[in-house]
């Protein structure tokens, strides 16, 4: 497939994805994606995203926990 941003070729790759579900952030590893070899843009099939939602909605294995800060950048620029 061709990247819709730069026109580069994409290649199938396993990647990490930040995924929000029910106001909760997950880092999901080993997700199949098409990744542009030129600009790095990533494309995920709808079936893959639905499968992630389904997996996270059920009891699942947690590999690790991390702390994440949420900041407002607009306040830093003012």
C-alpha positions in Angstrom: 0.0 0.0 0.0 1.1 3.6 -0.5 1.3 6.2 2.3 -1.4 8.8 2.0 1.0 11.5 3.4 4.2 11.1 1.5 3.4 8.4 -1.2 6.1 6.0 0.2 5.7 2.3 0.2 4.4 0.6 3.4 5.7 -2.6 4.9 4.1 -5.0 7.4 5.6 -4.6 10.8 4.9 -5.4 14.5 4.8 -2.2 16.6 3.8 -0.7 19.9 0.6 1.2 20.0 -0.8 3.7 22.5 -4.5 2.7 22.8 -7.3 4.5 24.7 -10.3 2.5 25.8 -12.9 3.6 28.4 -10.8 6.6 29.4 -7.8 4.4 30.1 -4.5 4.4 28.3 -2.8 1.1 27.3 0.5 0.4 25.6 -0.1 -2.6 23.4 3.0 -4.5 22.1 3.2 -6.7 19.0 0.5 -5.0 17.0 0.4 -5.7 13.3 0.6 -2.5 11.2 1.5 -1.2 7.8 4.4 1.3 8.3 5.7 3.7 5.7 9.3 3.1 4.9 9.8 6.8 4.1 8.0 8.8 6.8 7.1 6.2 9.4 3.3 6.8 9.3 1.5 3.8 10.7 -1.8 2.3 9.5 -3.9 -0.2 11.4 -6.6 -2.4 10.0 -10.0 -1.9 11.6 -10.1 -5.6 12.5 -6.9 -5.2 14.4 -8.2 -2.3 16.4 -11.4 -4.1 17.1 -9.4 -7.1 18.3 -7.4 -4.9 20.7 -10.7 -3.4 22.1 -12.0 -6.9 22.6 -8.9 -8.2 24.3 -8.6 -5.2 26.7 -12.3 -5.4 27.6 -11.8 -8.9 29.0 -9.5 -10.1 31.7 -6.0 -10.0 30.3 -2.4 -10.4 31.3 -0.6 -7.2 32.3 3.2 -7.1 31.5 4.0 -4.0 33.4 2.7 -0.7 34.9 4.2 2.8 34.2 3.5 6.2 35.6 2.5 8.9 33.1 2.3 12.6 33.6 -0.3 14.7 31.9 0.7 18.3 31.3 -0.9 21.3 29.4 1.7 22.6 27.0 -0.4 25.7 26.2 0.3 27.0 29.7 4.1 26.5 29.3 4.1 28.7 26.1 2.2 31.6 27.6 
